[in-house]
Amino acid sequence: MGLSVGNSNACNVGGVGIAIGGGLYSPAKEKAANRGAYSYNGRWWQPLRRIRQILASAAAARIKLLLPICMLFAVLLLAGRTASLMGWRSSSVSPAKGGYTVLINTWKRNSLLKQSVAHYASCIGTDAIHVVWSESDPPSEDLKMYLREIVEAKSQSAHKPNLRFDLNEEDNLNNRFKPIKDLRTEAIFSVDDDVIVPCKTLDFASTVWQSASNTMVGFVPRMHWLDEENASTAYYKYGGWWSVWWMGTYSMVLSKAAFFHRKYLDLYTYRMPTSIHDYVTQERNCEDIAMSLLVANATGIPPIWVKGKIYEIGSSGISSLKGHSRARNKCLNDFIGLYGTMPLVPTNVKVVDAQGEWFW
């Protein structure tokens, strides 16, 4: 039997559900209604939960990817620190063990000359600095005084490099390879006034040259290749840096940044065909190709390219001028014709300082 009290209460008497307001109370209906409410709310909650799962999975994948990379960098860093702690240092050249003479070719760029002299004076392997001066007016006393003072200030050793101007009466690219009296080193580092080679890199290249002092050792490789050949003549092409990079070979290193033995100054001036001197004088170009041919003809061996960062601090030179490649091709073939043979020897050897490389 049912008993109603008010409008909002329900009770169970004798197992019979009684509800006020005319409705029969049922626990099963109440449970179903509650479940439906929760299902309705979950319709918007489940997509958000799925997005969170995707983001969490992506973060985990990223961590798995970055963790090996971080471990690799840590190992490399630890290896570098260990080398320093163990005292493993790259060897440097002492003037007492040879050293080198820096031969700087300059022309009306005093600001670049000052920077160049200041830098090379700070290299411990520098025994002397010779400035090839080919201007009609001699260097001013102020310039000479400034350079002497900067050499004194920048030198890192008790032995201060000797600074000297090699004066010439005419502007001629052959001047850069004139013999020098009273040299104390066999090694000559020939460099343009707008090229800076870091001291550590320069000293490393000097040790490479000491192991192969008959050839040229430098930082700017160039190549040649046979372009056309017929029964009577062969025509060669001169290749710049991109050709070297693409082909993986070279046969010259330019004297704008290269070591060679001082004996080649005498050979260039007194033994090389005078027609080549005349050619360089007239064309105002290609003295570097002439030196490469001279050394290769005298030795029959290739040059050595040392991988190293160099900095060109001047504006664009003649290599950026229109027709430069054509002029270099002509120089190369004319010189080969004067020699009567092709003396250049190709190679693919590149010397790298392993202590300065992560992968070698």
C-alpha positions as CSV (number, residue, x, y, z in Angstrom):
1,M,0.0,0.0,0.0
2,G,1.3,3.5,-0.7
3,L,1.6,6.5,1.6
4,S,2.2,10.0,0.3
5,V,3.6,12.8,2.4
6,G,4.2,16.2,0.8
7,N,5.5,16.5,-2.8
8,S,9.2,15.7,-2.6
9,N,9.7,12.7,-0.4
10,A,9.7,9.0,-1.3
11,C,10.0,6.0,0.8
12,N,10.0,2.2,0.5
13,V,7.5,0.3,2.6
14,G,7.5,-3.4,2.4
15,G,9.8,-3.4,-0.7
16,V,7.3,-1.3,-2.6
17,G,8.6,2.0,-4.1
18,I,6.4,5.0,-3.4
19,A,7.0,8.4,-5.0
20,I,5.1,11.7,-4.3
21,G,3.7,13.4,-7.3
22,G,2.3,10.4,-8.9
23,G,5.6,8.9,-10.2
24,L,6.9,5.5,-9.2
25,Y,10.5,5.6,-7.8
26,S,12.9,3.0,-9.3
27,P,16.7,2.7,-8.4
28,A,17.4,1.2,-11.8
29,K,15.9,4.2,-13.5
30,E,17.9,6.6,-11.4
31,K,21.1,4.7,-12.2
32,A,20.4,4.7,-15.9
33,A,19.6,8.4,-15.8
34,N,22.9,9.2,-14.0
35,R,24.9,7.1,-16.5
36,G,23.3,9.0,-19.4
37,A,24.3,12.3,-17.8
38,Y,27.9,11.2,-17.5
39,S,27.9,9.9,-21.1
40,Y,26.7,13.2,-22.4
41,N,29.4,15.1,-20.5
42,G,32.1,12.7,-21.9
43,R,31.2,13.7,-25.5
44,W,33.2,16.9,-25.2
45,W,35.8,15.6,-22.7
46,Q,37.1,12.6,-24.8
47,P,38.5,14.8,-27.8
48,L,40.5,16.8,-25.3
49,R,41.8,13.7,-23.7
50,R,42.8,12.4,-27.1
51,I,44.7,15.6,-27.9
52,R,46.6,15.4,-24.6
53,Q,47.6,11.8,-25.5
54,I,48.9,12.9,-28.9
55,L,50.9,15.8,-27.4
56,A,52.3,13.5,-24.8
57,S,53.3,10.9,-27.4
58,A,55.0,13.7,-29.6
59,A,56.9,15.0,-26.5
60,A,58.1,11.5,-25.7
61,A,59.3,10.9,-29.3
62,R,61.1,14.2,-29.3
63,I,62.9,13.4,-26.1
64,K,63.9,10.0,-27.5
65,L,65.3,11.8,-30.6
66,L,67.2,14.5,-28.7
67,L,68.6,12.3,-26.0
68,P,71.2,10.5,-28.3
69,I,72.2,13.9,-29.8
70,C,72.8,15.4,-26.4
71,M,74.8,12.4,-25.3
72,L,76.9,12.7,-28.5
73,F,77.7,16.4,-27.8
74,A,78.5,15.5,-24.2
75,V,81.0,12.9,-25.3
76,L,82.6,15.2,-27.8
77,L,82.8,18.0,-25.2
78,L,84.3,15.6,-22.6
79,A,86.8,14.4,-25.1
80,G,88.0,18.0,-25.9
81,R,88.2,18.8,-22.2
82,T,90.1,15.6,-21.5
83,A,92.6,16.5,-24.3
84,S,93.2,19.8,-22.6
85,L,93.6,18.3,-19.1
86,M,96.0,15.7,-20.4
87,G,98.1,18.4,-22.0
88,W,97.5,17.4,-25.6
89,R,98.2,20.6,-27.5
90,S,98.8,21.2,-31.2
91,S,102.4,21.7,-31.8
92,S,103.6,25.2,-32.7
93,V,106.7,26.3,-34.5
94,S,109.5,28.0,-32.6
95,P,111.9,30.4,-34.5
96,A,114.7,28.5,-32.9
97,K,113.5,25.3,-34.8
98,G,113.2,27.1,-38.1
99,G,110.3,29.5,-38.1
100,Y,109.4,31.3,-41.3
101,T,109.7,34.6,-43.0
102,V,106.4,36.3,-43.9
103,L,106.6,37.9,-47.3
104,I,103.7,40.4,-47.7
105,N,102.9,41.8,-51.1
106,T,101.2,45.2,-50.9
107,W,100.2,48.1,-53.1
108,K,98.6,51.4,-51.9
109,R,96.6,49.8,-49.1
110,N,98.3,51.0,-45.9
111,S,95.4,50.3,-43.7
112,L,95.3,46.6,-44.7
113,L,99.1,46.4,-44.4
114,K,98.9,47.7,-40.8
115,Q,96.4,45.0,-39.9
116,S,98.4,42.3,-41.7
117,V,101.7,43.2,-40.1
118,A,100.1,43.4,-36.6
119,H,98.6,40.0,-37.0
120,Y,101.6,38.1,-38.3
121,A,103.9,39.8,-35.8
122,S,101.8,38.0,-33.1
123,C,102.4,34.5,-34.6
124,I,105.1,32.7,-32.6
125,G,106.6,31.1,-35.7
126,T,107.3,34.5,-37.5
127,D,111.0,35.1,-37.6
128,A,110.9,38.1,-39.9
129,I,108.4,40.2,-41.9
130,H,109.3,41.5,-45.3
131,V,107.0,44.0,-47.1
132,V,107.3,44.0,-50.9
133,W,106.9,47.7,-51.7
134,S,106.4,48.5,-55.4
135,E,105.0,52.0,-55.3
136,S,106.8,55.0,-56.9
137,D,107.1,56.8,-53.6
138,P,108.9,55.1,-50.7
139,P,107.0,54.3,-47.5
140,S,106.7,57.3,-45.2
141,E,108.7,57.5,-41.9
142,D,105.4,57.6,-40.0
143,L,104.3,54.3,-41.6
144,K,107.6,52.6,-40.9
145,M,107.6,53.9,-37.3
146,Y,104.1,52.7,-36.7
147,L,104.8,49.2,-38.1
148,R,107.9,48.9,-36.0
149,E,106.0,49.8,-32.9
150,I,103.2,47.5,-33.7
151,V,105.6,44.6,-34.2
152,E,107.2,45.3,-30.9
153,A,103.8,45.4,-29.2
154,K,102.2,42.4,-30.8
155,S,105.1,39.9,-30.7
156,Q,104.5,37.0,-28.3
157,S,108.1,35.9,-27.9
158,A,111.3,37.4,-26.7
159,H,112.6,37.2,-30.2
160,K,111.0,40.1,-32.0
161,P,110.4,39.6,-35.7
162,N,112.6,41.7,-37.9
163,L,110.6,44.1,-40.1
164,R,112.0,45.3,-43.4
165,F,110.7,47.0,-46.6
166,D,111.9,45.5,-49.9
167,L,111.8,48.6,-52.1
168,N,111.3,48.4,-55.9
169,E,111.4,51.1,-58.4
170,E,108.6,49.9,-60.6
171,D,105.2,48.3,-60.0
172,N,105.7,44.7,-61.2
173,L,104.2,41.5,-59.9
174,N,107.5,39.7,-60.4
175,N,108.8,41.8,-57.5
176,R,107.1,39.6,-55.0
177,F,109.5,36.7,-55.8
178,K,112.8,38.6,-55.8
179,P,115.6,37.0,-53.8
180,I,116.1,38.4,-50.3
181,K,119.5,38.8,-48.7
182,D,120.3,37.8,-45.1
183,L,117.3,35.5,-44.6
184,R,117.5,33.5,-41.4
185,T,114.8,30.9,-42.4
186,E,114.4,28.5,-45.3
187,A,110.6,28.8,-45.2
188,I,108.9,31.7,-46.9
189,F,105.3,32.3,-46.3
190,S,104.0,34.4,-49.2
191,V,100.8,36.3,-48.5
192,D,98.7,39.2,-49.9
193,D,98.2,42.2,-47.7
194,D,94.5,41.4,-47.4
195,V,94.7,37.8,-46.3
196,I,94.8,36.8,-42.7
197,V,95.6,33.2,-41.6
198,P,95.1,32.5,-37.9
199,C,98.4,31.9,-36.2
200,K,97.6,28.3,-35.0
201,T,96.6,27.4,-38.6
202,L,99.7,29.1,-40.0
203,D,102.0,27.3,-37.6
204,F,100.4,24.0,-38.4
205,A,100.9,24.5,-42.1
206,S,104.6,25.4,-41.3
207,T,105.1,22.0,-39.7
208,V,103.5,20.4,-42.8
209,W,105.9,22.3,-45.0
210,Q,108.9,21.1,-42.9
211,S,108.0,17.5,-43.8
212,A,107.9,18.3,-47.5
213,S,110.0,21.4,-48.0
214,N,110.6,20.9,-51.7
215,T,107.0,21.6,-52.6
216,M,104.5,24.4,-52.1
217,V,102.1,24.1,-49.1
218,G,99.2,26.5,-49.0
219,F,95.6,27.3,-48.3
220,V,94.1,28.2,-51.7
221,P,94.0,25.2,-54.1
222,R,93.4,25.5,-57.8
223,M,93.3,22.9,-60.6
224,H,93.7,22.4,-64.3
225,W,92.3,19.8,-66.8
226,L,92.7,18.9,-70.4
227,D,89.9,20.5,-72.4
228,E,90.8,19.7,-76.0
229,E,93.6,17.8,-77.7
230,N,94.4,17.2,-81.3
231,A,97.5,15.9,-83.1
232,S,99.5,19.1,-82.6
233,T,98.2,21.0,-79.5
234,A,96.6,20.4,-76.2
235,Y,94.4,23.1,-74.6
236,Y,94.0,23.2,-70.8
237,K,91.5,25.0,-68.6
238,Y,92.2,26.6,-65.2
239,G,89.8,25.8,-62.5
240,G,88.9,27.9,-59.4
241,W,87.7,26.8,-56.0
242,W,84.3,25.5,-57.1
243,S,86.1,23.2,-59.7
244,V,88.3,21.9,-56.9
245,W,85.4,21.3,-54.7
246,W,83.4,19.5,-57.4
247,M,86.2,17.4,-58.8
248,G,88.0,16.7,-55.5
249,T,91.4,17.3,-57.0
250,Y,93.9,20.2,-57.4
251,S,97.4,20.8,-59.0
252,M,98.3,24.3,-57.7
253,V,98.2,26.3,-54.4
254,L,98.2,30.0,-54.9
255,S,101.0,32.2,-53.6
256,K,98.5,34.6,-52.0
257,A,98.8,32.3,-49.0
258,A,101.5,29.6,-49.4
259,F,104.8,28.3,-48.0
260,F,107.7,27.5,-50.2
261,H,111.5,27.2,-49.9
262,R,113.5,30.4,-50.3
263,K,115.5,28.8,-53.1
264,Y,112.6,29.2,-55.4
265,L,113.0,33.0,-55.2
266,D,116.4,32.6,-57.0
267,L,114.9,30.1,-59.4
268,Y,112.0,32.4,-60.3
269,T,114.3,35.4,-60.8
270,Y,117.3,33.8,-62.5
271,R,116.3,30.4,-64.0
272,M,112.7,30.8,-65.1
273,P,112.3,31.7,-68.8
274,T,112.5,35.5,-69.2
275,S,109.6,35.3,-71.6
276,I,107.4,34.4,-68.6
277,H,108.7,37.4,-66.6
278,D,107.8,39.6,-69.6
279,Y,104.4,38.0,-69.8
280,V,103.6,38.7,-66.1
281,T,104.9,42.3,-66.5
282,Q,102.7,43.0,-69.5
283,E,99.6,41.2,-68.3
284,R,99.9,42.2,-64.7
285,N,98.6,38.8,-63.8
286,C,99.5,35.1,-63.3
287,E,102.7,35.4,-61.3
288,D,101.1,32.8,-58.9
289,I,100.6,30.3,-61.8
290,A,104.1,30.9,-62.9
291,M,105.5,30.0,-59.5
292,S,103.3,26.9,-59.3
293,L,104.6,25.8,-62.7
294,L,108.2,26.6,-61.7
295,V,108.1,24.4,-58.5
296,A,106.3,21.6,-60.2
297,N,108.8,21.6,-63.1
298,A,111.7,21.6,-60.7
299,T,110.4,18.8,-58.4
300,G,107.9,16.7,-60.4
301,I,105.6,16.5,-57.3
302,P,102.3,18.0,-56.5
303,P,101.7,20.8,-54.0
304,I,100.0,20.2,-50.6
305,W,96.7,21.8,-49.6
306,V,96.2,22.5,-45.9
307,K,92.6,22.9,-44.9
308,G,92.2,25.9,-42.7
309,K,90.1,29.0,-42.3
310,I,91.5,32.2,-43.8
311,Y,90.1,35.6,-43.9
312,E,90.2,38.1,-46.8
313,I,89.8,41.6,-45.3
314,G,90.1,43.6,-48.4
315,S,87.6,44.4,-51.2
316,S,87.2,42.1,-54.2
317,G,90.4,41.6,-56.1
318,I,91.1,40.9,-59.8
319,S,89.5,37.5,-59.5
320,S,86.1,39.2,-59.4
321,L,86.7,41.1,-62.6
322,K,85.0,40.2,-65.8
323,G,87.1,38.0,-68.0
324,H,89.3,36.8,-65.2
325,S,88.8,33.1,-66.0
326,R,89.5,33.6,-69.6
327,A,92.8,35.5,-68.7
328,R,93.8,32.7,-66.4
329,N,93.2,30.1,-69.1
330,K,95.3,32.0,-71.5
331,C,98.2,32.4,-68.9
332,L,98.2,28.7,-68.2
333,N,98.3,27.6,-71.8
334,D,100.9,30.2,-72.8
335,F,103.2,29.2,-69.9
336,I,102.8,25.5,-70.8
337,G,103.8,26.4,-74.4
338,L,106.9,28.2,-73.1
339,Y,107.9,25.2,-71.0
340,G,107.1,22.8,-73.8
341,T,105.3,20.4,-71.4
342,M,102.7,20.2,-68.7
343,P,104.6,20.1,-65.4
344,L,101.7,20.4,-63.0
345,V,100.9,17.2,-61.0
346,P,97.3,16.7,-59.9
347,T,96.6,15.3,-56.4
348,N,93.6,14.8,-54.1
349,V,95.6,14.9,-50.8
350,K,94.3,17.4,-48.2
351,V,96.0,17.9,-44.8
352,V,93.8,18.5,-41.8
353,D,94.7,19.2,-38.2
354,A,92.8,16.4,-36.5
355,Q,92.8,18.2,-33.2
356,G,90.7,20.9,-34.7
357,E,88.2,18.6,-36.3
358,W,85.2,16.7,-34.8
359,F,85.1,14.2,-37.7
360,W,88.1,13.3,-39.7
